[in-house]
């Protein structure tokens, strides 16, 4: 039996979650639809997932202004949410996600070494 996928949100240097900040800016209907798309990926449906470089991916959503969720993975059982955007803010959001991923990975390596 496969282990369940754990989903966490990466935090920036100030302890804020860029994903949560983006998600909180959505209206209730859009937020619910985003949750469905993320849940599909957790369940193994990667039909709307595309690589964005640096080992990261985006979930492309076919509604509204082309919403995207940016994430990384550690193994098969950990999904790290990095941020989200509409299609029009995609370039900036991807750059931010890549920077946050670097910070997350540096912290993860330090945490692992200190155990």
Order of alpha helices (4+ residues) and beta strands (2+ residues): beta-alpha-alpha-beta-beta-beta-beta-alpha
